[in-house]
Amino acid sequence: MAVEIKSAPEIDRMRRAGRIVAEILDALEDAVAPGVTTWDLDQLAERLIKEKGAKSAFKGYRGFPGVLCASINHEVVHGIPSRGRKLSEGDLIKLDFGVSVEGFYGDAARTVPVGKVSDQARRLSEATRDSLEAAIAAIRPGNRIGDIGHAVQSHVEKLGFSVVRDFVGHGIGRKLHEAPQVPNYGRPGTLESLRPGMVLAVEPMVNAGTHAVDVLDDGWTAVTVDGQLSAHWEHTILVTEAGHEVLTRARPGTTA
């Protein structure tokens, strides 16, 4: 599959999609609290999607039942919202969310603490978020996909954490998942060259223990095989002539 270079009008639609993703994630982050269910968060996200005139990127995608992926603690990604999953003090919840606007997608994820979390949980989330920022700093014309993955891997591994290899970032545009794949590991100077007009969803998933994951019987929820914590951060990023533009950056004062 060839990498698509976006036109100025297409980029404008992706900016609008990215802004809506960030605004709804801000609202979801504000709603996270002990006693709230992942179903509550999904319903809030669905209501806000409608209010903003967007469409869900996730609901119905390969049969996924929610508009939000809500993954708790050792759940890495693709957690299915449920009325029976209540948040508890000390949990670490990953909120992965996307919308489309006039046929173009935005996609982002955050790891949000529920009340006061353990020092390990805090350090893991911070390391993952900082690895995403290191990856973003590596995005500019002439660099390569391998530079992005190397930035993530080198940052988290020096802190004693592990990069998930079974799930990777991706191009994004008219489709939620486009070429190229964007691994969160790799060697600098390798893989696809970055060009202005490319749009990438970069999403480090980092585990406190082994990088190995498994998928539950629901066919979606990925978990760490050793039961240790996982964190997930993601942004949709445009490659520009001057470097990059983060399309899903949150409002000042929030975590993303």
C-alpha positions in Angstrom: 0.0 0.0 0.0 1.4 3.4 -1.0 1.8 6.2 1.4 -0.7 9.0 0.7 0.4 12.6 0.7 -2.4 14.8 1.9 -3.5 18.0 0.1 -4.1 21.3 1.9 -7.9 20.8 2.0 -7.5 17.3 3.3 -5.1 18.5 6.0 -7.7 21.1 7.1 -10.3 18.3 7.6 -7.7 16.3 9.6 -7.0 19.4 11.7 -10.7 19.6 12.6 -10.9 15.9 13.3 -7.8 16.2 15.5 -9.2 19.2 17.4 -12.4 17.3 18.2 -10.5 14.2 19.4 -8.5 16.4 21.7 -11.5 18.2 23.1 -13.4 15.0 23.7 -10.4 13.4 25.4 -10.1 16.5 27.6 -13.7 15.9 28.7 -13.1 12.2 29.2 -10.1 12.9 31.3 -12.1 15.3 33.5 -14.7 12.6 33.9 -12.3 9.9 35.2 -12.9 9.2 38.9 -13.4 6.2 41.2 -16.8 4.6 40.7 -17.2 5.8 37.1 -17.6 2.9 34.6 -16.0 2.5 31.3 -19.5 2.4 29.9 -20.1 5.8 31.4 -17.1 7.2 29.6 -18.1 5.6 26.3 -21.6 7.1 26.5 -20.1 10.5 27.2 -17.8 10.2 24.2 -20.6 9.1 22.0 -22.8 12.1 23.0 -20.0 14.5 22.4 -19.2 13.1 19.0 -22.8 13.8 18.0 -22.8 17.3 19.5 -19.7 18.2 17.5 -21.0 16.8 14.2 -18.3 14.1 13.8 -18.4 10.3 13.3 -16.9 7.6 15.5 -13.7 6.1 14.1 -14.0 3.0 16.2 -17.6 1.9 16.6 -18.3 -0.8 14.1 -14.7 -1.0 13.0 -14.2 -4.8 12.5 -17.1 -5.2 14.9 -15.8 -3.1 17.8 -18.9 -2.2 19.9 -17.8 1.1 21.4 -16.7 4.6 20.4 -13.9 4.4 23.0 -11.2 1.9 23.8 -10.9 1.9 27.6 -8.1 -0.3 29.0 -7.3 -0.6 32.7 -4.0 -1.5 34.4 -2.6 -4.6 32.8 -4.9 -4.1 29.8 -2.7 -2.7 27.0 -5.2 -1.6 24.4 -8.6 -2.2 22.8 -10.5 -2.6 26.1 -14.2 -2.9 25.5 -16.4 -0.4 27.5 -18.6 -2.2 30.0 -21.3 -1.4 32.5 -19.5 -3.8 34.9 -16.1 -2.1 34.8 -15.9 0.5 37.5 -12.8 2.5 38.0 -11.1 2.3 41.4 -8.6 4.6 43.2 -5.1 3.8 42.0 -6.1 2.4 38.6 -4.4 3.5 35.4 -6.8 3.8 32.5 -5.9 4.2 28.8 -8.3 6.2 26.7 -7.9 5.5 23.0 -10.3 7.5 20.8 -10.8 8.7 17.3 -13.3 10.4 15.0 -13.7 11.3 11.3 -14.7 14.6 9.9 -15.9 14.8 6.2 -14.2 11.5 5.6 -10.8 12.2 7.3 -9.6 10.7 10.6 -8.0 11.8 13.9 -6.8 9.4 16.5 -5.1 9.8 19.9 -4.7 8.1 23.3 -3.9 9.1 26.9 -3.1 7.3 30.1 -5.0 8.8 33.0 -4.5 8.1 36.7 -7.6 7.4 38.8 -7.0 9.4 41.9 -3.6 8.7 43.5 -1.6 6.0 41.7 1.5 4.1 42.6 4.9 5.5 41.9 5.5 2.8 39.4 2.3 3.7 37.5 3.2 7.4 37.5 6.7 6.7 36.2 5.5 4.3 33.6 2.9 6.8 32.2 5.4 9.6 32.3 8.0 7.6 30.5 5.5 6.6 27.8 4.3 10.2 27.3 7.9 11.4 27.2 8.8 8.8 24.6 5.9 10.0 22.4 7.3 13.6 22.7 10.8 12.2 21.7 9.2 10.5 18.7 7.4 13.7 17.7 10.7 15.6 17.9 12.2 13.1 15.4 9.5 13.8 12.8 10.8 16.1 10.0 11.4 15.7 6.3 14.4 13.6 5.5 14.2 11.5 8.7 12.8 8.0 8.6 10.2 5.9 10.3 13.0 4.0 12.0 14.1 7.3 13.7 10.6 7.5 15.3 10.7 4.0 16.7 14.3 4.4 17.9 13.3 7.5 19.8 10.6 5.6 21.7 12.6 2.5 22.3 15.8 4.2 23.5 13.9 6.4 25.9 11.7 3.7 27.7 14.3 0.9 27.8 16.9 3.1 29.6 14.2 3.5 32.3 13.7 -0.3 32.6 10.4 -0.6 30.7 9.5 -2.6 27.6 8.1 -1.5 24.2 5.1 -3.5 23.0 5.9 -5.0 19.5 2.6 -6.7 18.6 0.8 -3.3 18.0 2.3 -0.4 16.1 1.4 3.1 14.9 0.3 3.8 11.4 -0.5 6.3 8.7 -3.9 7.9 8.9 -6.1 9.9 6.6 -9.1 8.7 4.5 -8.8 5.5 6.5 -8.1 5.0 10.2 -5.2 2.7 9.3 -3.0 3.5 6.3 0.6 2.9 5.3 3.2 3.1 6.6 3.3 1.1 9.8 5.1 3.0 12.6 6.8 0.6 15.0 7.7 1.9 18.5 11.2 0.2 18.1 13.8 0.1 15.5 17.1 1.5 14.1 17.6 5.1 13.1 17.9 5.8 9.4 15.8 2.8 8.3 12.3 2.3 6.8 10.2 4.9 5.0 11.5 8.4 4.5 9.3 11.2 5.9 7.9 13.7 3.5 5.7 16.8 3.9 2.0 15.9 3.7 2.4 12.5 5.4 0.2 12.1 8.5 1.1 9.5 11.1 -0.6 8.2 14.3 2.3 7.5 16.6 1.3 5.5 19.7 3.9 4.1 22.1 2.5 1.2 24.2 4.9 0.5 27.1 4.9 -2.2 29.7 6.3 -2.3 33.2 7.5 -5.9 32.7 7.9 -8.0 29.6 6.9 -6.6 26.2 4.8 -9.8 25.5 1.0 -9.4 25.3 -2.0 -11.7 24.8 -5.5 -11.1 23.5 -8.5 -12.1 25.7 -11.3 -14.3 24.5 -13.4 -11.2 23.6 -11.1 -11.0 20.6 -10.1 -7.4 21.4 -8.6 -6.7 24.8 -4.8 -7.0 24.8 -3.2 -7.6 28.1 0.4 -8.0 29.4 1.2 -11.7 29.8 2.8 -11.1 33.2 0.0 -9.1 34.6 2.1 -5.9 35.1 1.0 -2.4 34.2 0.9 -0.9 30.7 0.7 2.7 29.4 -0.4 4.1 26.1 0.0 7.6 24.6 -0.8 8.6 21.0 -1.0 11.7 18.8 -1.9 12.3 15.1 1.0 14.2 13.6 1.4 16.0 10.2 4.9 16.1 8.6 5.4 19.7 7.4 8.1 21.5 5.4 9.5 22.9 8.7 9.1 19.7 10.8 5.8 18.6 12.2 2.4 19.7 13.5 0.6 17.7 16.2 -3.1 17.7 15.2 -4.4 16.2 18.4 -2.7 18.4 21.0 -4.8 18.9 24.1 -5.7 22.2 25.7 -3.2 23.8 28.1 -3.4 22.4 31.6 -4.3 18.8 30.6 -2.0 15.9 30.5 -1.5 15.7 26.7 
